Amino acid sequence: MRLEEVLASSGIFLSGEMRSVEITSVTDDSRQAGPGTLFVAVKGFTTDGHLYIDQALEKGASAVVSERPRENQTGVVANPSGDNRPLLPVIAANFYRRPWDQLATYGITGTNGKTSTARMLRWILERNGMSTGIMGTVGHIAGGREAPADMTTPGALEIAGLMRRMVDGGDGCCVMEVSSHALSLGRVETVRFDAAVFTNITQDHLDYHRDMEEYLECKKHLFDLLKEGGSSVVGTYSPGYPDIPGSVTFGTGDTDDYRISDISASLSVTSFTLTRRGTGLKVRMGIPGVFNVFNAAGAIAAAVERGLDPSDAAGSLKDFPGVPGRFQPVSAGQDFLVAVDYAHTPDALTRVLEQAARLTENRVIAVFGAGGDRDSAKRPLMGRIAAGLADVVVVTSDNPRTEDPRRIIEDILEGIGPDAGSVLVVEPDRRRAIGRAVDMAETGDVLIIAGKGHEDYQILGREKVHFDDREEAFEALRKRLS
């Protein structure tokens, strides 16, 4: 593709010679540059891509877009707006030829439940003969091929590239988790969706967003990106949901378009009735967790609104296997339940511990921490929630990043207070914390290890080291039972 085609509608002036430069790849990472590459230099939060323009050219990049003029440097063009970040989705749309126009595209946003809802929706579509790609927290699948995920919603270039791989690989649908960061930073600004789903909103990411109002406004922007005739699906089961004109709703209210009732949950089965237009659908899933009822309702509603038969959509979930790191049991033959969950917000921790309380025959044990360099205001809230819902609270590290783990723990302990009725254990080392919790567990207990879920790493400083709660829990169980 010629450079003038890649930069169409960008407002960037190209000389006659530059217009015809052939571009075979586009990147904003200079390490991926090579012959035929267009390198787009972006000033980021931790580094500035302009520092690596020379490196990209040395690696053979055919063209560079800079945010500021660079005198007498062949192959470098300047963006007159001075900001390349909004340019990335435009370039992505041009270079990858708007693959979302060839897909039935579903976008899912919300604080909690995005991953489970997305995975359930993909399961429903696939079980009904629609080959479906997915992008999200636990990994991407495009054209049947898996790819790791570094973030919930990748950058604009990666999004468009993955969707092009979906189209070329035979997928007809794409399900995507869409984070508030992605919406705020314009990563999906040129993408268009056939359906947008809002799960819920609770406190999170206030290190990035000014307040909850701004956080909600970011999430609502997903509904601005619908294709003509697209469907809006909004969960009303949690406070703070937006009023989206023309949307259908799912929740437990009498006025909800998809009304949830008759919820039943055990260690192995969750079921409920979903009533639509006066007709009740029985939904039965072989996974635990009342919260999965709401995720399933959102997935079913999205599929039905885009034309799938309601009975086919509901029936597809009977053999849904669950999502890695979402209330995922870990078993070595013990007589108590150990489950790993991604809950890392106050609302998510509340939901998972309330579910544990419903299932336990004895006590609830909670192991959790909080991420460093992230919203610190939620830490004491999570401490208060754990102390109120768990009989034993084990406070430990999560991903401390560049913060002192002990300071993060102190913030959590502020919410627990000296008069908490639960047993309190403080163990900064996460491996030892899990081990201590397993050793404390008794017959009939439910032990929840919260915060990291599917993640197989821990971020210490700026380094990622291998660490998987599921592996650690199994090893602790093996040692105890040996």
C-alpha positions as CSV (number, residue, x, y, z in Angstrom):
1,M,0.0,0.0,0.0
2,R,1.3,3.5,-0.9
3,L,2.1,5.9,1.9
4,E,-0.5,8.4,0.6
5,E,-3.2,5.7,1.0
6,V,-2.0,4.8,4.5
7,L,-2.1,8.5,5.6
8,A,-5.4,9.3,3.8
9,S,-7.5,11.8,5.8
10,S,-4.6,12.5,8.1
11,G,-4.0,16.1,7.0
12,I,-0.3,15.3,6.6
13,F,1.4,16.8,3.6
14,L,3.5,14.5,1.5
15,S,5.9,15.4,-1.3
16,G,5.5,13.7,-4.6
17,E,8.3,11.3,-3.9
18,M,6.9,10.4,-0.5
19,R,3.4,9.7,-1.7
20,S,4.4,6.6,-3.6
21,V,6.6,5.0,-0.9
22,E,5.4,1.4,-0.5
23,I,4.4,0.5,3.0
24,T,4.1,-3.2,4.1
25,S,3.7,-2.8,7.9
26,V,2.9,-0.1,10.4
27,T,4.1,0.2,14.0
28,D,4.5,2.6,16.9
29,D,7.3,0.4,18.3
30,S,10.7,1.1,16.8
31,R,11.9,-2.4,17.7
32,Q,9.5,-3.8,15.1
33,A,10.7,-1.4,12.3
34,G,12.3,-2.7,9.1
35,P,12.2,-2.2,5.4
36,G,8.7,-1.3,4.2
37,T,7.7,-0.1,7.7
38,L,5.9,3.1,8.6
39,F,7.0,4.1,12.1
40,V,4.6,6.4,14.0
41,A,6.3,8.2,16.9
42,V,4.0,8.7,19.8
43,K,4.7,10.6,23.0
44,G,3.6,8.1,25.7
45,F,3.2,8.2,29.5
46,T,6.5,6.6,30.3
47,T,8.6,7.2,27.1
48,D,8.6,9.2,23.9
49,G,8.7,7.5,20.6
50,H,10.6,10.4,19.1
51,L,13.6,9.2,21.0
52,Y,13.7,6.2,18.7
53,I,13.1,7.7,15.3
54,D,16.8,7.3,14.4
55,Q,16.7,3.7,15.6
56,A,13.7,3.0,13.3
57,L,15.4,4.6,10.3
58,E,18.6,2.6,11.0
59,K,16.5,-0.6,11.0
60,G,15.3,0.3,7.5
61,A,11.9,2.0,8.1
62,S,10.6,3.4,4.9
63,A,8.8,6.4,6.5
64,V,8.3,8.0,9.9
65,V,5.5,10.2,11.1
66,S,6.7,12.7,13.8
67,E,4.7,15.0,16.0
68,R,7.1,17.8,15.2
69,P,9.2,18.8,12.2
70,R,12.7,17.3,11.9
71,E,14.9,19.3,9.6
72,N,16.7,17.7,6.7
73,Q,15.8,14.1,7.7
74,T,14.8,12.0,4.7
75,G,11.8,9.9,5.2
76,V,10.3,11.8,8.1
77,V,7.1,13.7,7.8
78,A,5.4,15.9,10.4
79,N,1.8,15.7,11.7
80,P,0.6,19.3,11.7
81,S,-1.8,18.5,14.7
82,G,1.2,17.8,16.8
83,D,-0.4,14.6,18.3
84,N,0.0,11.2,16.7
85,R,-2.1,9.3,19.2
86,P,-5.4,10.1,17.4
87,L,-3.7,9.4,14.1
88,L,-3.1,5.7,15.0
89,P,-6.7,4.5,14.6
90,V,-7.0,6.4,11.3
91,I,-3.9,4.8,10.0
92,A,-5.1,1.4,11.3
93,A,-8.4,1.7,9.5
94,N,-6.6,2.7,6.3
95,F,-3.9,0.1,6.3
96,Y,-6.0,-2.9,7.4
97,R,-9.0,-1.8,5.3
98,R,-11.6,-1.4,8.0
99,P,-12.0,-5.2,8.8
100,W,-14.9,-4.4,11.2
101,D,-17.0,-3.7,8.2
102,Q,-16.7,-7.4,7.3
103,L,-17.4,-8.7,10.8
104,A,-20.4,-8.8,13.1
105,T,-18.6,-6.9,15.9
106,Y,-19.6,-7.0,19.6
107,G,-18.0,-4.6,22.1
108,I,-18.3,-5.2,25.8
109,T,-17.5,-2.5,28.4
110,G,-17.9,-2.2,32.2
111,T,-15.9,-2.5,35.4
112,N,-16.5,-6.1,36.1
113,G,-17.7,-9.1,34.0
114,K,-16.3,-8.0,30.6
115,T,-14.1,-11.1,30.3
116,S,-16.8,-13.7,31.3
117,T,-19.5,-12.0,29.2
118,A,-17.2,-11.9,26.2
119,R,-16.2,-15.5,26.5
120,M,-19.8,-16.6,27.0
121,L,-20.9,-14.6,24.0
122,R,-18.2,-16.1,21.8
123,W,-19.2,-19.6,23.1
124,I,-22.8,-18.9,22.1
125,L,-21.9,-17.7,18.6
126,E,-19.5,-20.5,17.9
127,R,-22.0,-23.1,19.1
128,N,-24.5,-21.7,16.6
129,G,-22.2,-22.0,13.7
130,M,-20.6,-18.6,13.7
131,S,-16.8,-18.6,13.7
132,T,-15.8,-15.9,16.1
133,G,-12.6,-14.1,17.1
134,I,-12.1,-12.5,20.5
135,M,-10.0,-9.8,22.1
136,G,-9.7,-9.5,25.8
137,T,-7.9,-9.8,29.1
138,V,-7.1,-13.5,29.1
139,G,-5.9,-13.6,25.5
140,H,-6.9,-13.1,21.9
141,I,-8.1,-15.6,19.2
142,A,-8.1,-14.6,15.6
143,G,-8.8,-17.0,12.8
144,G,-8.7,-19.9,15.3
145,R,-5.2,-18.9,16.4
146,E,-4.4,-17.8,19.9
147,A,-2.3,-14.8,20.8
148,P,-1.3,-13.5,24.3
149,A,-2.8,-10.3,25.6
150,D,-0.7,-7.6,27.3
151,M,-3.7,-5.5,28.1
152,T,-7.5,-5.8,28.0
153,T,-7.9,-3.8,24.8
154,P,-4.7,-3.5,22.7
155,G,-3.6,-0.5,20.7
156,A,-5.3,0.7,17.6
157,L,-2.9,-0.9,15.2
158,E,-3.0,-4.3,17.0
159,I,-6.8,-4.2,17.1
160,A,-7.2,-3.6,13.4
161,G,-4.4,-6.2,12.7
162,L,-6.2,-8.8,14.8
163,M,-9.5,-8.1,13.1
164,R,-8.0,-8.4,9.7
165,R,-6.6,-11.8,10.7
166,M,-10.1,-12.7,11.8
167,V,-11.5,-11.8,8.4
168,D,-8.7,-13.5,6.5
169,G,-8.9,-16.6,8.8
170,G,-12.6,-17.1,8.1
171,D,-14.2,-15.5,11.2
172,G,-17.6,-13.9,10.7
173,C,-17.8,-12.3,14.2
174,C,-15.6,-10.5,16.6
175,V,-16.2,-10.1,20.4
176,M,-14.0,-7.5,22.1
177,E,-13.6,-6.3,25.6
178,V,-13.4,-2.5,25.5
179,S,-11.8,-0.8,28.5
180,S,-12.2,2.8,29.6
181,H,-8.6,3.4,28.8
182,A,-9.1,2.2,25.3
183,L,-12.1,4.5,24.8
184,S,-10.4,7.5,26.5
185,L,-7.2,7.1,24.4
186,G,-9.0,6.6,21.1
187,R,-7.8,3.0,20.5
188,V,-11.2,2.0,19.1
189,E,-12.2,5.4,17.6
190,T,-12.5,4.2,14.0
191,V,-13.9,0.7,14.9
192,R,-17.6,0.3,14.5
193,F,-19.7,-2.2,16.4
194,D,-22.9,-4.1,15.6
195,A,-23.7,-4.4,19.4
196,A,-22.4,-2.6,22.5
197,V,-22.9,-4.2,25.9
198,F,-22.5,-2.4,29.3
199,T,-22.1,-4.7,32.2
200,N,-21.8,-2.5,35.3
201,I,-19.7,0.4,36.8
202,T,-18.0,0.4,40.2
203,Q,-14.9,2.2,41.5
204,D,-11.8,1.5,39.6
205,H,-9.1,3.3,37.6
206,L,-9.5,6.6,39.6
207,D,-5.7,6.9,39.3
208,Y,-6.4,7.6,35.6
209,H,-9.9,9.1,35.5
210,R,-10.7,12.3,37.4
211,D,-13.8,10.9,39.0
212,M,-16.6,8.4,38.6
213,E,-18.5,10.7,36.3
214,E,-15.6,10.9,33.9
215,Y,-15.1,7.2,34.1
216,L,-18.8,6.5,33.2
217,E,-18.6,9.1,30.3
218,C,-15.7,7.2,28.9
219,K,-17.5,3.9,29.0
220,K,-20.7,5.4,27.4
221,H,-18.6,6.5,24.4
222,L,-18.8,2.9,23.2
223,F,-22.4,3.5,22.2
224,D,-21.3,6.4,20.0
225,L,-19.3,3.8,17.9
226,L,-22.3,1.7,16.8
227,K,-22.9,0.9,13.2
228,E,-26.2,2.2,11.7
229,G,-28.9,0.0,13.2
230,G,-26.6,-1.3,15.9
231,S,-27.9,-2.7,19.2
232,S,-27.3,-1.2,22.7
233,V,-27.5,-3.6,25.7
234,V,-27.3,-2.3,29.2
235,G,-27.1,-4.1,32.5
236,T,-29.3,-2.6,35.2
237,Y,-28.5,-5.1,38.0
238,S,-25.8,-2.8,39.5
239,P,-26.3,0.9,40.5
240,G,-24.9,3.7,38.2
241,Y,-25.8,2.2,34.8
242,P,-26.2,4.8,32.0
243,D,-29.5,5.7,30.3
244,I,-28.8,5.0,26.7
245,P,-31.6,5.9,24.3
246,G,-33.0,3.0,22.4
247,S,-31.2,0.4,24.5
248,V,-32.5,-2.9,25.8
249,T,-31.8,-3.8,29.4
250,F,-31.0,-6.9,31.4
251,G,-31.4,-7.3,35.1
252,T,-33.8,-8.3,37.9
253,G,-36.3,-5.5,37.5
254,D,-39.8,-5.9,36.3
255,T,-39.3,-3.4,33.5
256,D,-36.1,-5.0,32.2
257,D,-36.3,-6.3,28.6
258,Y,-34.4,-9.4,29.7
259,R,-35.6,-10.1,33.3
260,I,-33.6,-12.4,35.5
261,S,-35.4,-14.6,38.1
262,D,-35.2,-17.9,39.9
263,I,-31.5,-17.8,40.5
264,S,-29.9,-21.0,41.9
265,A,-26.2,-21.6,42.5
266,S,-24.2,-24.5,43.9
267,L,-20.6,-25.6,43.7
268,S,-21.2,-27.2,40.3
269,V,-24.3,-25.7,38.7
270,T,-25.8,-22.3,38.2
271,S,-29.3,-21.8,36.8
272,F,-31.8,-19.0,36.3
273,T,-34.8,-18.0,34.2
274,L,-34.4,-15.2,31.6
275,T,-37.8,-13.8,30.5
276,R,-38.1,-11.9,27.2
277,R,-41.3,-10.6,25.8
278,G,-43.3,-12.8,28.3
279,T,-41.5,-16.0,27.4
280,G,-39.2,-17.5,30.1
281,L,-36.0,-19.2,29.1
282,K,-34.3,-21.7,31.5
283,V,-30.6,-21.3,31.5
284,R,-28.4,-23.9,33.2
285,M,-24.5,-23.7,33.4
286,G,-22.1,-26.2,34.9
287,I,-20.0,-23.5,36.6
288,P,-20.4,-21.8,40.0
289,G,-21.0,-18.2,40.8
290,V,-24.2,-16.1,41.0
291,F,-22.3,-13.3,39.2
292,N,-22.1,-15.5,36.2
293,V,-25.9,-15.2,35.9
294,F,-25.6,-11.5,35.0
295,N,-22.7,-12.2,32.6
296,A,-24.7,-14.9,30.9
297,A,-27.8,-12.7,30.6
298,G,-25.8,-10.0,28.9
299,A,-24.2,-12.4,26.5
300,I,-27.6,-14.0,25.6
301,A,-29.2,-10.6,25.2
302,A,-26.5,-9.4,22.8
303,A,-26.7,-12.5,20.7
304,V,-30.5,-12.4,20.5
305,E,-30.6,-8.7,19.7
306,R,-28.4,-9.5,16.7
307,G,-30.8,-12.1,15.4
308,L,-30.0,-15.4,17.2
309,D,-32.9,-17.6,18.4
310,P,-33.4,-17.1,22.1
311,S,-33.7,-20.8,22.9
312,D,-30.5,-21.5,20.9
313,A,-28.6,-18.8,22.7
314,A,-29.7,-19.9,26.1
315,G,-29.2,-23.6,25.5
316,S,-25.7,-23.1,24.2
317,L,-24.4,-22.3,27.7
318,K,-25.2,-25.7,29.2
319,D,-21.6,-26.9,28.5
320,F,-19.8,-23.6,28.8
321,P,-16.5,-24.5,30.6
322,G,-15.9,-21.3,32.5
323,V,-13.2,-18.7,32.1
324,P,-9.6,-19.1,33.3
325,G,-9.1,-17.3,36.6
326,R,-12.8,-16.5,37.2
327,F,-13.9,-18.4,40.3
328,Q,-11.6,-21.2,39.0
329,P,-11.4,-24.2,41.4
330,V,-8.0,-25.7,42.3
331,S,-8.3,-29.2,43.5
332,A,-5.8,-31.8,44.8
333,G,-8.4,-33.9,46.6
334,Q,-8.9,-31.7,49.6
335,D,-12.2,-31.5,51.6
336,F,-12.5,-27.7,51.2
337,L,-12.9,-25.5,48.1
338,V,-10.0,-23.4,46.8
339,A,-10.9,-20.9,44.0
340,V,-8.8,-18.4,42.2
341,D,-10.5,-15.2,41.0
342,Y,-9.5,-12.0,39.2
343,A,-11.5,-9.8,41.6
344,H,-9.4,-6.7,42.1
345,T,-12.0,-4.0,42.6
346,P,-14.3,-3.4,45.7
347,D,-17.4,-4.5,43.8
348,A,-15.8,-7.7,42.4
349,L,-14.3,-8.6,45.7
350,T,-17.8,-8.2,47.3
351,R,-19.4,-10.4,44.7
352,V,-16.8,-13.2,45.0
353,L,-16.9,-13.3,48.8
354,E,-20.6,-13.1,48.9
355,Q,-20.7,-16.1,46.6
356,A,-18.2,-17.9,48.8
357,A,-20.4,-17.2,51.8
358,R,-23.3,-18.9,50.0
359,L,-21.3,-22.0,49.2
360,T,-19.3,-22.5,52.3
361,E,-20.2,-25.2,54.9
362,N,-17.9,-23.6,57.4
363,R,-15.7,-20.5,57.0
364,V,-14.7,-18.1,54.2
365,I,-11.0,-17.4,53.9
366,A,-9.9,-14.5,51.7
367,V,-6.3,-13.9,50.3
368,F,-5.9,-10.7,48.5
369,G,-3.8,-7.5,48.0
370,A,-4.0,-4.5,45.7
371,G,-2.0,-3.3,42.7
372,G,0.7,-0.7,43.0
373,D,0.7,2.5,40.9
374,R,-3.0,2.2,40.6
375,D,-6.1,3.7,42.3
376,S,-5.1,3.8,46.0
377,A,-8.5,4.9,47.2
378,K,-10.0,1.5,46.6
379,R,-7.5,-0.2,49.0
380,P,-9.1,0.5,52.3
381,L,-12.5,-0.2,50.7
382,M,-11.3,-3.7,49.8
383,G,-10.0,-4.2,53.3
384,R,-13.3,-3.2,54.8
385,I,-15.2,-5.5,52.5
386,A,-12.9,-8.5,53.2
387,A,-13.2,-8.0,57.0
388,G,-17.0,-7.8,56.7
389,L,-17.5,-10.9,54.5
390,A,-14.6,-13.3,55.3
391,D,-13.9,-15.1,58.6
392,V,-10.2,-15.2,57.9
393,V,-8.5,-12.4,56.0
394,V,-4.9,-12.8,54.6
395,V,-3.6,-9.5,53.2
396,T,-0.6,-9.9,50.9
397,S,1.0,-8.4,47.8
398,D,-0.6,-8.3,44.3
399,N,1.4,-6.6,41.6
400,P,3.2,-3.9,43.7
401,R,5.0,-2.5,40.6
402,T,7.1,0.4,41.8
403,E,5.4,0.9,45.1
404,D,6.5,-0.5,48.4
405,P,4.3,-3.5,49.1
406,R,4.2,-2.7,52.8
407,R,2.7,0.7,52.0
408,I,0.0,-0.9,49.9
409,I,-0.8,-3.3,52.7
410,E,-1.0,-0.4,55.2
411,D,-3.6,1.2,53.0
412,I,-5.6,-2.0,53.0
413,L,-5.3,-2.3,56.7
414,E,-6.7,1.2,57.3
415,G,-10.1,-0.2,56.0
416,I,-10.0,-3.3,58.3
417,G,-9.4,-1.4,61.5
418,P,-8.5,-2.8,64.9
419,D,-12.0,-4.1,65.8
420,A,-12.6,-6.4,62.9
421,G,-14.3,-9.6,63.8
422,S,-12.3,-11.7,61.3
423,V,-9.0,-13.4,61.9
424,L,-6.3,-11.2,60.3
425,V,-3.0,-12.4,58.8
426,V,-0.5,-10.1,57.1
427,E,2.0,-11.8,54.8
428,P,3.6,-9.6,52.1
429,D,5.1,-12.6,50.3
430,R,2.2,-13.9,48.1
431,R,3.6,-17.5,47.9
432,R,3.8,-17.8,51.6
433,A,0.4,-16.1,52.1
434,I,-1.3,-18.7,49.8
435,G,0.6,-21.5,51.7
436,R,-0.5,-20.2,55.1
437,A,-4.1,-19.9,53.9
438,V,-4.1,-23.4,52.6
439,D,-2.6,-24.7,55.9
440,M,-5.3,-22.9,57.9
441,A,-8.2,-24.2,55.8
442,E,-10.6,-26.7,57.4
443,T,-13.2,-29.1,56.2
444,G,-16.0,-27.3,54.4
445,D,-14.2,-24.0,54.1
446,V,-14.1,-21.9,50.9
447,L,-10.8,-20.3,50.3
448,I,-10.7,-17.4,47.8
449,I,-7.4,-16.2,46.3
450,A,-8.4,-12.9,44.7
451,G,-6.8,-10.3,42.5
452,K,-4.7,-12.0,39.8
453,G,-6.9,-14.7,38.4
454,H,-5.6,-15.9,35.0
455,E,-2.3,-13.9,35.3
456,D,0.8,-16.0,35.3
457,Y,3.1,-13.2,36.5
458,Q,3.8,-10.8,39.3
459,I,5.1,-7.3,38.6
460,L,7.9,-6.4,41.0
461,G,9.3,-3.0,40.3
462,R,9.4,-2.9,36.5
463,E,10.1,-6.6,36.1
464,K,7.6,-9.3,35.4
465,V,8.4,-12.6,37.2
466,H,6.5,-15.9,36.7
467,F,3.8,-16.3,39.3
468,D,0.5,-18.2,38.9
469,D,-2.0,-18.3,41.8
470,R,-3.4,-21.6,40.5
471,E,0.0,-23.2,40.4
472,E,0.9,-21.9,43.9
473,A,-2.4,-23.0,45.4
474,F,-2.0,-26.5,43.9
475,E,1.6,-26.8,45.1
476,A,0.5,-25.7,48.6
477,L,-2.3,-28.2,48.6
478,R,0.0,-31.0,47.4
479,K,2.4,-30.3,50.2
480,R,-0.3,-30.3,52.8
481,L,-1.8,-33.5,51.6
482,S,1.4,-35.4,51.0
